[in-house]
Amino acid sequence: MSGATSTAAVPSRVVAWRLVRQEPVAYAIALLTWTTFHSLPVLSGWLLKVVLDRVQGGQPASTVWTVLAVLAGVEVGRWMVLVVSAVQWHGVWVFWHTVLRLNMLRSLVAAPGPAAGRLPGAPGEAVSRFRDDTKHVALVADVWLDMTGVSVAAAGALAVMVRVDPLVTLVALLPVGCALLLTRVMARRLKDLRVVEREATAAVTGFIGDTFAAITAIKAAGAEKAVEHRFDTLGRTRATAALRDQVATQVLQTLSGATGNLSTGLALLLLAPALAAGDASVGDVGLFASSAIVLATVPRWVARLGAYHRQADVSVDRMTRLLPPGADGGLLADPVHTALRHGPGAFPTVPARPVRPPRDHLDRLEVTGLVVRHDDGTTVGPLDLTVEAGRVTVLTGPVGAGKTTVLRALLGLVARDEGEIRWNGRLIDDPSTVLVPPLTAYLPQVPRLFSETLAQTILLGVDDAGLEEALAIACLQPDLARMGSGLDTMVGPRGVRLSGGQIQRTAAARAFVRRPDLLVVDDLSSALDVATETQVWQRLLDRPDRPALLVVSHRERVLRAADRVVELG
């Protein structure tokens, strides 16, 4: 599985139970309706006995028809209960998915610590965890509804069967026990097959996401055939894995169902002599048969319960890898309030720069003894760094010196091994949750844009009070004049409809519009021509209220404008 960070996942039954407790009243209602649906056949069997006994005893036709009418009413009522159950179930079914997805998303966006190590290798794989793995955990909570209803119904049916013939009932239970043993034996195999299937599915979804993101590069390299071949290979691998997983699951459920049917047939065969000898009535046989059918459903549901639990264990492990280290069971660490009943309402606009106490505005950022370890074991640092309000600090050095790594560690995007970060003398334990807008803004070397309008991908929820100024600093206004829809122009996935320079300047405008105290820029020149880059820097540096600037650059103009230059490597 992808993702550098691994956490000990709790069993799926624990996560499912916590999920159920998020909306206990809704679950209790669903439990009651489904238990009623599964249990009514026991009542129908008793009414069937009454009908058959009265027919055998020569009762008046009117009496028989009255009981038949009651029996029909019970069956109609049972299916009406099914409709109510399905409507109620749909609400909690959507809720279960939503809670898991909200918790994972909240963990990635707002949880302490860097999120980079928790993300899968491809966006499509993350989508697979949000889409498919949440479903498998929800199935556990769902199958408990049916399993509870079937257990209550089976208890009633078993009591009826014992009353008719205890010995035959004991014999009928033997195939049921075999089915339960089969479920336990196949449990580990089902889990192993589900691991392979989930990984194969994640590879396909991840490759699809990467293909769409890199469509320009694919066409430029003439690699369409290679991509097609790779997609076909991954698809065949996934199809094989999914086939094995589904065959094993269906074989288990089919064998369990077959043993249940064997139990019913065996019971009726053994009851035949009692009927011939007059020790049992036709009604007793009908009652026993209907009860045996109810009991025969137990192995099928037990097999389904075991399969869902094993498959959900895999899904919980995959989803937990998106959580911070040590977040055991964090998929449902806190109650999550959703807006499923009444809708989310209006989306609030977040002010670009909330009013903060003066002491929060940056005077001095101090970094001491910063050490960052790469995956290959090499380290950057120790590094001491001071950034002051309104001043320009430049990091420079050869390729591979660790300039980008230092910036990302400073912002908490990757973990640091050692070092302290202080904002106005205040120790920052977790920069990933503190050094964010409006305190800081980050312009990475390779920006990522959402497939929204140009205005929306710049603002991302803040108000547009500083939008025109940000566009001017980023030198985007001439480009807007050439775009037919202006700020309403759709940028496409990752900004595919924009040029490389437009993507970087759009990301720059997104950082500028937040008016941060500290602006962190990682090599603005990577996709800009010299004239445009010079103009952007001039407009930014000439602002009387310019923020503190921490910049990675090798441009002579930026180095000359720097108040402090730190050379790495």
C-alpha positions in Angstrom: 0.0 0.0 0.0 1.1 3.5 -0.7 1.8 6.1 2.0 5.0 6.4 4.0 3.2 6.7 7.3 1.6 3.6 8.8 -0.5 3.6 11.9 -2.0 0.7 13.8 -5.5 0.3 12.6 -8.2 -0.8 15.0 -10.5 -3.6 13.9 -13.3 -2.7 11.6 -15.9 -3.7 14.2 -14.6 -1.0 16.5 -14.8 1.6 13.8 -18.2 0.5 12.8 -19.5 0.6 16.4 -18.2 4.1 16.8 -19.9 5.0 13.5 -23.2 3.6 14.8 -22.9 5.6 18.0 -22.7 8.8 16.0 -26.4 8.6 15.2 -27.8 6.0 17.8 -31.5 7.0 17.4 -31.4 6.6 13.6 -29.7 3.2 14.0 -32.1 2.0 16.6 -35.1 2.8 14.3 -33.4 1.0 11.4 -32.6 -1.9 13.7 -36.3 -2.1 14.8 -37.7 -2.0 11.3 -35.3 -4.6 9.9 -35.8 -6.9 12.9 -39.5 -6.7 12.3 -39.1 -7.5 8.6 -36.9 -10.6 9.3 -39.1 -11.8 12.1 -42.6 -11.7 10.6 -42.1 -15.0 8.7 -42.2 -16.8 12.0 -45.7 -15.3 12.6 -46.6 -16.2 9.0 -45.5 -19.8 9.7 -47.8 -20.0 12.8 -50.8 -18.7 10.7 -50.0 -21.2 8.0 -50.2 -24.0 10.7 -53.6 -22.7 11.7 -54.8 -22.7 8.1 -53.5 -26.3 7.4 -54.8 -27.7 10.7 -58.3 -26.2 10.1 -58.4 -27.5 6.6 -57.3 -31.0 7.9 -59.9 -30.8 10.7 -62.7 -30.0 8.3 -63.4 -26.5 9.7 -65.9 -24.2 7.8 -64.5 -22.5 4.7 -65.3 -19.1 6.2 -63.0 -19.7 9.1 -60.2 -20.9 6.8 -60.6 -17.9 4.6 -60.5 -15.5 7.6 -57.1 -16.9 8.7 -55.9 -16.8 5.1 -56.9 -13.1 4.9 -54.9 -12.5 8.2 -51.9 -14.4 6.7 -52.1 -12.3 3.5 -52.3 -9.1 5.6 -49.2 -10.1 7.6 -47.3 -10.7 4.3 -48.4 -7.4 2.8 -47.5 -5.6 6.1 -44.1 -7.2 6.0 -43.3 -5.8 2.6 -44.6 -2.4 3.7 -42.2 -2.6 6.6 -39.5 -3.3 4.0 -40.3 0.0 2.2 -40.1 2.0 5.5 -36.9 0.2 6.4 -35.3 1.0 3.0 -36.1 4.7 3.3 -34.8 4.9 6.9 -31.8 2.8 6.0 -30.8 5.1 3.1 -30.4 8.1 5.5 -28.0 6.3 7.8 -26.2 4.6 4.9 -25.3 8.0 3.5 -24.4 9.3 6.9 -21.9 6.5 7.6 -20.1 7.3 4.4 -20.1 11.0 5.1 -18.7 10.8 8.6 -15.7 8.7 7.5 -15.0 11.0 4.6 -15.3 14.1 6.7 -12.9 12.7 9.3 -10.3 11.7 6.7 -10.5 15.1 5.0 -10.3 17.0 8.3 -7.3 14.9 9.2 -5.5 15.8 6.0 -6.4 19.5 6.1 -6.3 20.4 9.8 -4.6 17.6 11.9 -1.3 18.4 13.5 1.9 17.3 11.7 2.9 17.2 8.0 0.3 15.6 5.7 2.8 14.9 2.8 4.0 11.5 4.2 0.4 10.3 4.7 -0.8 10.9 1.2 -0.9 8.0 -1.3 1.4 8.1 -4.3 -1.4 9.2 -6.7 -4.5 11.3 -6.2 -6.6 8.6 -7.7 -5.6 6.2 -5.0 -6.8 8.7 -2.4 -10.1 8.9 -4.2 -10.4 5.1 -4.0 -10.0 5.3 -0.2 -12.7 8.0 0.1 -15.0 6.3 -2.3 -14.6 2.5 -1.9 -13.1 1.9 1.5 -15.7 4.0 3.3 -18.3 1.8 1.6 -16.8 -1.4 3.0 -16.9 -0.1 6.6 -20.4 1.1 6.1 -21.3 -2.4 5.0 -20.3 -3.8 8.4 -22.7 -1.5 10.2 -25.3 -2.4 7.6 -24.9 -6.1 7.9 -25.4 -5.9 11.7 -28.9 -4.7 11.0 -29.7 -7.8 9.0 -27.7 -10.1 11.3 -29.7 -8.9 14.4 -33.0 -9.3 12.7 -32.1 -12.8 11.4 -30.8 -13.8 14.9 -34.1 -12.7 16.5 -36.1 -14.5 13.9 -33.9 -17.6 14.1 -34.4 -17.7 17.9 -38.1 -17.7 17.4 -38.0 -20.3 14.7 -35.7 -22.5 16.8 -38.2 -22.4 19.7 -41.0 -23.4 17.3 -39.0 -26.3 15.9 -38.0 -27.6 19.3 -41.7 -27.6 20.3 -42.6 -29.7 17.2 -39.6 -32.2 17.4 -36.4 -31.6 19.5 -34.5 -34.4 17.9 -35.2 -33.4 14.3 -34.3 -29.8 15.3 -30.9 -31.0 16.6 -30.2 -32.8 13.4 -31.2 -29.7 11.3 -28.7 -27.6 13.2 -25.7 -29.7 12.2 -25.4 -28.3 8.6 -25.8 -24.8 10.1 -22.8 -25.5 12.4 -20.8 -26.7 9.4 -21.5 -23.5 7.5 -20.3 -21.4 10.5 -17.1 -23.5 10.6 -16.6 -22.9 6.9 -16.9 -19.2 7.4 -14.2 -19.2 10.0 -11.8 -21.3 7.9 -12.1 -19.0 4.9 -11.8 -15.8 6.8 -8.0 -15.3 6.4 -8.1 -16.1 2.7 -10.9 -13.6 2.1 -8.9 -10.9 3.7 -5.7 -11.7 1.7 -7.7 -11.6 -1.6 -9.3 -8.2 -0.6 -5.9 -6.7 0.1 -4.7 -7.6 -3.4 -8.0 -6.4 -5.0 -7.9 -3.0 -3.2 -4.2 -2.4 -4.2 -5.0 -3.3 -7.8 -8.0 -1.0 -7.8 -6.0 1.8 -6.3 -3.3 1.4 -9.0 -5.9 1.8 -11.7 -7.6 4.9 -10.2 -4.2 6.4 -9.5 -3.0 5.9 -13.1 -6.2 7.4 -14.5 -5.7 10.5 -12.3 -2.1 10.8 -13.3 -3.0 10.4 -17.0 -5.5 13.2 -17.0 -3.0 15.4 -15.1 -0.2 14.7 -17.5 -2.2 14.7 -20.8 -0.1 17.4 -22.4 3.1 15.7 -21.6 1.8 12.4 -23.0 0.8 14.0 -26.3 4.1 15.9 -26.5 6.1 12.7 -26.0 3.9 10.7 -28.4 3.3 8.2 -25.6 -0.4 7.4 -26.2 0.3 3.8 -27.1 2.5 3.3 -24.0 -0.2 4.8 -21.8 -2.9 2.6 -23.4 -0.7 -0.5 -22.9 -0.1 0.3 -19.3 -3.8 1.0 -18.6 -4.7 -2.3 -20.2 -2.1 -4.1 -18.1 -3.3 -2.5 -14.8 -6.9 -3.2 -15.8 -6.3 -6.9 -16.5 -4.5 -7.2 -13.1 -7.4 -5.5 -11.4 -9.9 -7.7 -13.2 -8.1 -10.9 -12.1 -7.8 -9.7 -8.5 -11.5 -8.6 -8.4 -12.6 -11.9 -10.0 -10.7 -14.0 -7.3 -12.1 -11.8 -4.5 -15.7 -12.0 -5.7 -15.5 -15.7 -6.5 -14.2 -16.5 -3.0 -16.9 -14.4 -1.4 -19.7 -15.8 -3.6 -18.5 -19.4 -3.1 -18.6 -18.9 0.7 -22.1 -17.4 0.6 -23.3 -20.0 -1.8 -22.0 -22.9 0.2 -23.4 -21.4 3.4 -26.8 -21.0 1.7 -26.6 -24.6 0.4 -26.0 -26.0 3.8 -29.0 -24.0 5.1 -31.2 -25.5 2.4 -29.7 -29.0 3.2 -30.8 -28.3 6.8 -34.4 -27.6 5.7 -34.6 -30.7 3.5 -33.1 -33.0 6.1 -35.5 -31.7 8.7 -38.5 -32.3 6.5 -37.3 -35.8 5.6 -36.9 -36.8 9.2 -40.3 -35.4 10.1 -42.1 -37.4 7.5 -42.4 -40.6 9.6 -44.0 -38.6 12.5 -46.5 -37.3 10.0 -47.3 -40.8 8.7 -47.7 -42.1 12.2 -50.1 -39.3 13.2 -47.7 -37.8 15.8 -47.5 -34.6 13.8 -50.2 -32.7 11.9 -50.0 -31.2 8.5 -50.0 -27.9 10.2 -47.0 -28.9 12.3 -45.1 -29.9 9.1 -45.9 -26.5 7.6 -44.9 -24.7 10.7 -41.7 -26.7 11.0 -40.9 -26.1 7.3 -41.4 -22.3 7.5 -39.3 -22.1 10.6 -36.6 -24.3 9.1 -36.4 -21.9 6.1 -35.9 -18.9 8.5 -33.2 -20.8 10.3 -31.6 -21.8 7.0 -30.9 -18.1 6.3 -28.5 -17.8 9.3 -25.5 -19.4 7.6 -25.8 -17.1 4.6 -25.9 -14.0 6.7 -23.1 -15.2 9.0 -20.9 -15.8 5.9 -21.7 -12.3 4.7 -20.9 -10.9 8.1 -17.5 -12.6 8.1 -16.7 -11.6 4.6 -17.6 -7.9 5.2 -15.6 -7.8 8.5 -12.5 -9.2 6.8 -12.8 -6.9 3.8 -13.5 -3.9 6.0 -10.4 -4.6 8.1 -8.4 -4.0 4.9 -10.3 -0.8 4.2 -9.8 0.5 7.8 -6.0 -0.1 7.5 -5.9 1.8 4.2 -8.0 4.8 5.5 -6.0 4.9 8.7 -2.8 5.5 6.7 -4.2 9.0 5.9 -4.2 9.9 9.6 -1.4 11.3 11.7 0.9 8.9 13.4 -0.6 7.5 16.6 -4.2 8.5 15.6 -5.5 5.0 16.6 -9.1 4.8 15.7 -9.0 8.5 14.6 -11.5 7.8 11.8 -14.1 8.6 14.4 -12.2 10.3 17.1 -14.8 13.1 17.5 -18.5 13.4 16.7 -19.0 14.9 13.2 -21.9 17.1 12.6 -23.3 16.9 9.1 -26.0 18.8 7.2 -27.7 15.8 5.6 -31.2 16.5 7.0 -31.6 20.2 6.1 -28.8 20.9 3.6 -25.5 22.8 4.2 -27.0 26.3 3.7 -24.9 29.1 2.4 -21.1 28.7 2.2 -19.6 31.4 4.4 -17.0 33.8 2.9 -13.9 33.8 5.0 -12.3 37.3 5.4 -9.0 37.6 3.6 -7.3 39.0 6.7 -9.1 38.5 10.0 -8.6 41.2 12.7 -5.8 39.8 15.0 -4.2 41.3 18.1 -1.1 43.4 17.2 1.2 40.9 19.0 0.3 38.3 16.4 1.7 40.3 13.5 5.2 39.2 12.6 8.1 41.1 14.0 10.7 38.4 14.0 10.7 34.7 12.9 13.6 32.7 14.4 14.7 29.2 13.3 17.5 27.6 15.3 19.1 24.2 14.8 16.8 23.1 12.0 17.6 19.5 10.8 15.6 17.7 8.2 16.2 14.1 7.2 15.4 12.8 3.7 14.1 9.4 2.9 17.5 8.3 1.7 19.1 9.1 5.1 20.8 12.4 4.1 20.2 15.5 6.2 19.9 19.2 5.7 21.2 21.4 8.5 21.6 22.3 11.2 20.4 25.7 10.0 19.9 29.0 11.9 17.7 31.5 10.2 16.1 34.9 11.1 13.4 36.6 9.1 12.2 40.1 10.1 9.1 42.1 9.2 9.4 43.9 5.9 12.8 42.4 5.2 13.9 40.0 2.4 15.8 36.8 3.3 17.1 34.7 0.4 18.1 31.0 0.5 20.4 30.1 -2.3 22.8 27.3 -3.2 23.3 24.5 -5.8 20.6 22.1 -6.9 20.0 19.4 -4.2 21.3 21.6 -1.4 17.9 21.3 0.4 16.4 24.8 -0.2 12.9 23.5 -0.8 13.2 21.0 2.0 14.0 23.8 4.4 11.0 25.9 3.4 8.7 22.9 3.7 10.0 21.9 7.1 9.6 25.5 8.3 6.0 25.4 7.3 5.4 21.9 8.7 4.7 20.3 5.3 7.4 17.8 6.1 8.7 16.6 9.4 11.8 18.1 11.0 14.2 16.0 13.1 15.5 18.8 15.2 15.2 22.5 15.7 13.0 25.2 17.1 10.7 27.8 15.3 9.7 30.9 17.2 7.2 33.6 16.0 7.8 36.8 17.9 9.6 34.7 20.5 6.7 32.3 20.9 7.6 28.7 20.4 5.7 27.0 17.5 5.4 23.3 18.2 3.4 22.5 15.1 3.9 24.9 12.3 1.5 23.0 10.0 -1.4 24.4 12.0 0.0 27.8 12.9 2.1 29.0 10.0 -0.9 29.2 7.6 -2.9 32.1 6.1 -3.2 34.9 7.2 0.1 34.6 9.1 1.9 33.0 6.1 1.4 32.2 2.5 3.4 29.8 0.4 4.2 29.9 -3.3 5.7 26.5 -4.2 7.9 25.9 -7.2 5.3 23.6 -8.8 1.9 25.2 -7.9 -1.4 23.2 -8.0 -4.6 24.8 -9.2 -8.2 23.6 -8.9 -10.3 23.1 -11.9 -12.4 26.2 -11.2 -12.7 29.7 -12.7 -9.6 31.8 -12.5 -11.1 33.9 -9.7 -12.2 30.9 -7.6 -8.8 29.2 -7.9 -7.1 32.4 -6.7 -9.5 33.2 -3.9 -10.3 29.7 -2.5 -13.0 31.1 -0.2 -11.5 34.4 0.9 -13.2 37.7 0.0 -12.2 39.5 -3.2 -11.2 42.8 -1.5 -7.6 42.4 -2.5 -8.1 40.6 -5.8 -7.3 43.5 -8.2 -4.1 44.4 -6.3 -3.0 40.7 -6.3 -3.6 40.4 -10.0 -1.6 43.6 -10.6 1.4 42.4 -8.6 1.3 39.0 -10.3 1.2 40.7 -13.8 -2.0 38.8 -14.7 -4.0 41.7 -16.0 -2.7 41.6 -19.6 -3.5 37.9 -19.7 -7.0 38.5 -18.5 -7.6 40.9 -21.3 -6.8 38.1 -23.8 -9.0 35.6 -22.1 -12.6 35.6 -23.5 -14.2 35.1 -20.1 -11.7 37.0 -18.0 -11.8 36.0 -14.3 -14.6 33.5 -15.2 -12.2 31.5 -17.4 -12.1 27.8 -16.4 -8.4 26.8 -15.8 -9.0 23.1 -16.2 -7.5 20.3 -14.0 -4.3 21.6 -12.5 -4.5 24.6 -14.7 -4.1 22.6 -17.9 -5.7 25.4 -20.0 -3.1 27.9 -18.8 0.6 28.3 -19.8 3.3 27.4 -17.3 3.9 31.1 -16.5 0.2 31.8 -16.1 -0.1 28.9 -13.7 2.8 30.2 -11.6 1.5 33.8 -11.6 -2.0 32.6 -10.7 -0.5 30.8 -7.7 1.4 34.0 -6.9 -1.8 36.0 -6.9 -3.4 33.4 -4.7 -0.6 34.0 -2.1 -0.7 37.8 -2.5 -4.5 38.1 -2.0 -4.1 36.7 1.5 -1.9 39.6 2.5 0.3 37.5 4.8 2.8 38.7 7.4 5.3 36.2 5.9 5.4 35.3 2.2 7.4 32.1 1.4 8.4 31.9 -2.2 10.2 28.9 -3.8 12.0 30.0 -7.0 9.5 32.2 -8.7 11.7 32.1 -11.8 11.1 28.4 -12.6 8.4 29.1 -15.2 8.7 32.9 -15.9 10.7 34.8 -18.4 13.2 37.2 -17.0 11.2 40.4 -17.9 8.0 39.1 -16.3 9.8 37.9 -13.2 11.6 41.2 -12.8 8.3 43.1 -13.1 6.7 40.8 -10.4 9.6 41.3 -8.0 9.6 45.1 -8.6 5.9 45.4 -7.8 6.2 43.2 -4.8 9.3 44.8 -3.3 8.1 48.4 -4.0 5.1 48.0 -1.8 5.4 50.1 1.3 3.5 47.4 3.3 5.3 44.5 1.9 5.4 41.3 4.0 8.5 39.6 5.3 9.9 37.6 2.4 11.6 34.2 2.7 12.7 33.4 -0.8 14.5 30.6 -2.7 16.3 32.2 -5.7 19.5 32.5 -7.6 18.5 35.6 -9.6 21.0 38.5 -9.2 18.3 41.1 -8.9 16.7 39.2 -6.0 20.1 38.7 -4.3 20.8 42.4 -4.6 17.5 43.3 -3.0 18.0 40.8 -0.1 18.6 42.1 3.4 20.1 38.7 4.3 21.4 35.8 2.1 21.8 32.3 3.4 23.8 29.9 1.2 23.2 26.2 1.6 25.3 23.3 0.4 
